[in-house]
Amino acid sequence: MTTAHQFSILLNDYLTAIAAERGAAHNTVEAYRRDLGDLGQFVVANQLVLQEMTTANVRSYLSGLAKNDYSASSRSRRLSAIRQFLKFLVAEGILNDSPADGIASPKKQKALPKLLSIDEVDQLIETAQQRIRGSIGKERYRALRLYCLMELLYATGMRVSELVSLPTTVLKGDRRLLTITGKGGRERQVPLNQASQRALDQFLQAGETAEQIARLKGKNKWLFPANSQEGFLPRQHFGRELKELALESGLDPERVSPHVLRHAFASHLLDRGADLRAVQKLLGHADISTTEIYTHVLEERLKAVVFEHHPLAR
């Protein structure tokens, strides 16, 4: 029996087993067939005997995937499939032990957040202000609302869900500091800069629409009321308006979203010298590890400091 024929029989046995015993779906079975079939080609091409495969052989296979530009997630998936297959062969008595044991999964790189430069954020804000200057009535109210939402988001780094659902009670007390209720009911305080305070005041002083009258009379408890099931502006609506604004600003709409503005808030603070712990508190992250996606900003700043001030860098 050839190696290819033996591998094919064992693979079919394994796929039949996971379909029958685990109830694996057809697509799952086919995904295993593709991934493990590729391993079979490696075994045949290298004239290996399945029963004599070593850990070095498995590592060599994974290295080949890396050289062919397979992502870490794809290599991890392949390794997981190989582990399960070899574990099955051990249970069937075909292998004494699995050569995949002890091989660590490839580390997945943390995806860096999409970023906007300070100039690009300024461009968005300027376009929002232009909308206000050229509008009247309800259009003016919507323009003021969008401008206010943008300034508040960029000034505080709030999650979009926290922003659109701000209750009117946040207006009580000192307007320079907002109390935000975040994930898990955790409260945090975020300061407002002068630009966001002015934008908020402009929005609140806008013409008396039906929505505003309801809010001022206490019949609507939301700062950004809307005719929605929740009673406040849906985050999807804000997202669409922001993409339209990006288009007007000459920016790629795919690069702009409420979450990207939250990233811009954090990145620009760190770039200007803010402490990572302080940014963690402002963003409402329960764990500092979540905030560490922004450490690339700190690294770039340190490089700049060295290149600008170290005598050997000149």
C-alpha positions, 0 to 999 in steps of 0.5 A: 500500500502506498503512503498516499493510499494509506493516508487517504484511508486513515483520513477518511476514517477520521472524517467519518468518525467526527461526522458520526460521533461528534455530529460535525457539519458537512462544511466542518468535515470538508474544512478538515479534509482540505487542511489535512489533505495538505498535510498528506501531500507534505507526507507523500512529497517528503517520502515520510512514513506516517507511523514514524513522523516526528515533531520535527516533521510537523514543525517543518510542515508549519514552517513551510506554511509560514514561508508561503505567507499563511497567517498565524490564524491559518497556521493555528487552525492547521495545527489544531486539525493535525493535533485532532487527527493524530490524537485519533490515530493514537486512540486507534492504536496506529501511532504510539504517541502524537508528534504534534504534542508540545508544539505551541500554536503560532502567536497571533499578532494583535491587530492595530487599531485604524488611526486618523491623524490629528489633521484628519480629525480637524478636517472632519470637525471643520466640515461638520462646522461648515454644515452648521453654517449652511443649514437652517431648521431641522437640518441645522439641528441635525448638523449641530447634533453631529458636530456635538457628537463628534466633539464629545467623542473625540474629547472623551473617547467614549464608546459610541453606545455610551455616547448616544445613550447619554441621559440628560442627568449628565448635564447636572452639576459641573459641565466640565466633567461628565459621569459615564456609566460603562460596561458592567455598570462601572462609572467613570468621570471624563473631562470635557475640553472647551471645544466640546463644551461649546459644541454641547451648548450650541446643540442645547441652544438650538431651535425648539424642535419637538424633540428638544421641547420633550427633553426640556420638559422632562418627557425624554430622559436622553440627551440625544433623543430620537424616534427609535425603540430605545428612545435615543439616537441609534449608534448605526445612524450616527455611524452613517452620518459620520461616513457621509461627513468623511466623504464630504471631507475628502477622506475614505469613509471606510477609515472613519467610524465612531470607534475610529474616533475613540482610537484617535482620542487614545492614540493622540493622548499617548502621542502627546505624553499621556500615561497609559494608566490614565488613558485606560481609566478614560476609556473605561477599560477594566484591564490594562492589557486591553489598552496595550493595543496602543503601545505602538504609539509609545514605541514610536514616541520613544524612537522619536525622542532617541533620534532627536536627542541622542548624540549618536543619532546625529 
